[in-house]
Amino acid sequence: MQTVKVSPKFQVVIPRALREKLKLRAGQELLIYEYHGCIHLELPRPISELRGIAPGLRWEEGDRDRNDRF
């Protein structure tokens, strides 16, 4: 584990070893959020990766359908 310092402009540098391991490029976007008092950075994932995350989810009669939106 490595430590980084927050600059006066509130910037941090991702250590080189981690940048190379994750294949990060200059200008690449990352998701940042706070969860239980910790800062998390994540690579954005395509929406197609969400397919199948809710197996067994049951469709209720009152649920909206695509046709209800238009």
N, C-alpha and C positions, 0 to 999 in steps of 0.2 A: 504494500500500500504506500502511496506517495502522498505528500501534502502539497498544496498550492496556496499562494497568497492572493488575496483580493486586492487589486490595484486601487488607487484613488478614484479611478473611473468605474469601479465595481466590475472590473474584468478579471478573468482567470485564464491561465494558459493550461491547456490539456497537455500533459507530459508526452514527449515524443514516442516513448515505447507504447503508450496506450493509443495514440493516434495511428501508429503503424499497425498495431494489432487489430484495430477496428476499421482500418482503411479509410480514415476520415480525410476529406479534402478541404482545402481552403474555400470558404463560401458555402459549404454544405450546411443545411439547416438541421437543427436538433430540437427535439421537444424538451422543454424544461418545466418541471412542476414540483410542488412541495407536497410531501406525503408524510404524515406523522412527524413533522419537524425536521425532515431531511430533504435536501435538494436532490432531485433526480434528473439526469439527462438521458434521453433515449433517441435512437435513430427512428425516424418516421417509418412506418410499415405500410405497405399497400393495403387497401381496404379488402382485397381478395383474401388476405390472411385471416379475416374474421369469420370466414365461412366455416360452419360447423362448431362454433364456440358454445352453442346452446343446444346440445342434443337433447331430445326428449321434451322440448318446449311444446306445450300444447296450445293449440289455437282455440281461443274462446269465441263464442258467438258474438260478443260485444266488441271484439277487437276490430280495429279499422282495417279496411282493405285498400289497396292501391286506388280502386275506383272511387272511394270516399274522399280522396284528396283533391279531386278535380271537379 
